[in-house]
Amino acid sequence: MPRQYHLPKFFPVHLLLVDRFPSEDYFAANYHGPVGITGGGRGPSCAGEIGVAAFNAGYAGPKRLWEFPLDDHGTVMERLPRIWEQIIAFFAG
């Protein structure tokens, strides 16, 4: 479902964004490898609750959630090296 809260109410988001990308449906059904999700709490384009919802969607494989409540979509990539070491170690198995 398009996210109307990103734009003023008079803007017809539902008419412009007709494609859905329910990632939780795709990886829950077709993927069995590790899933890592990072999320910032101040993101205007992908709010942190969307990442948490995807994490909690029922995927039974190995998964890990890294939350950064003070970051936004751009600054979450600027995390300390120790965080990136954790992320790399998770995917390396």
Secondary structure, 3 states (H helix, E strand, C coil): CCCHHHCCCCCCHHHHCCCCCCHHHHHHHHCCCCEEEEEECCCCCCCHHHHHHHHCCCCCCCEEEEEECCCCCCHHHHCCHHHHHHHHHHHHC
